[in-house]
């Protein structure tokens, strides 16, 4: 059903960021000063922008606008020419490049690949919008609550447990997305 796809997409969006960020940190770690600059841009130190405004600007708006473009006409058009997997991969790379930052290329491309799979499997961009929103919202909440700082002090066993739990939640999400009824057209 459509509900299964939406619930699955939410699970993926709330959990896949863990593994995506671990892979990204392993391949191309972001310098500390750039991370701090990103934190300040998300949550200004002077409190000039509240959490709800930040969620709207950095989670809701990009989820709707970017998914409407990348998993809408781009993915649909490329799928007609290249087939689903190649279209998802190319759209993901374009999504990564769209973010115009070498340090965001890997995580944005990986996220774009997941979002493409969600759109293709569900037959709709709505679940990919939900997953995109959840992903961005989780990152905003981590920064807002300063949990991203605390993650760095966790031991390897704790980080491994978090990664395994994230993978399991994402796998459940993928299974739910795949079990839903596919619409004939995205």
Order of alpha helices (4+ residues) and beta strands (2+ residues): alpha-alpha-alpha-alpha-alpha-alpha-alpha-alpha-alpha-alpha
